[in-house]
Amino acid sequence: MQTPPVVSPEAWEAAREQLLVKEKAHTRARDALAAERRRMPWMAVEKAYVFETPNGKASLLDLFDGRRQLIVYRAFYEPGVHGWPENACRGCSFLADQVSHPAHLHARDTTLVYASRAPQADIAGLKARKGWELIPWVTITDGFDADFGVDEWHGHNVFYRDDDDRIFRTNFINSRGDEAMGTVWSFLDLTALGRQEAWEDSPEGYPQTPPYKWWNWHDNYEAETTPDKKWVEVSDAGEKAFREESAKA
């Protein structure tokens, strides 16, 4: 293994600063790409779909759970998949292990759901064995997977529900696009509304709030419906420091 050179702290810091210029450019390019996603045309979902859930049958609209946005990941767990019935697909399981706490997505009016063709009894057992109890996981019963490009391969489909309960498909990723999924930010950047923070380049009228202020402990969103005063002070101070440092750079 041919390793990079070992240098002094000063030379290492200089190299890091040089690379940081490219890192920041990459971040800005990623933000610009997310802004383009928020301007993607939408596709109306006219067909009715039925899923099995722990509580019985559910429509695609039901999967939103009252929220504005829905992300559905097609996970391969069914007869014929390697590992059945003790395990789901290794790649899909890899992703499920990385899913962040759903409370933070819910705070941004977004629901994440996993969908497979396995019966609910098997899915319940899988979730218990793997520690995935917080991921809503439904059973596909019709042509949903074929209609949305995930009958033979994994992928994330993103939907939006308007005030009249009309549903629109707003985005879709698969293959290596799925690799980055798991964090709150990666999921929100896929959606039509984005992170919903004031700094984002979004179409006029999109919901936005100041950055940092909406953050909360995952078990405290319902108890604290408005930003805590002390947290506002802390986050304001942090943001000011970041901006001053950036201006100096």
Protein Blocks (a to p, Z undefined) as FASTA:
>chain_A
ZZdddddfklmmmmmmmmmmmmmmmmmmmmmmmmmmmmgccdddfbdcddddfkbccdfk
lmnnopabdcdddddddehiahiakbccfklmmmmmmpccfklmmmnopacddddfbdfk
lmmmmmmmnopmmpccdddfblmlmmnopambgcdddddddfkopacdfbdcehjllmmg
oifklmmmmpmnlnopakbccdehiacddehklgccfklmmmmmbccfklmmmmmmmmmm
mmmmmmmZZ
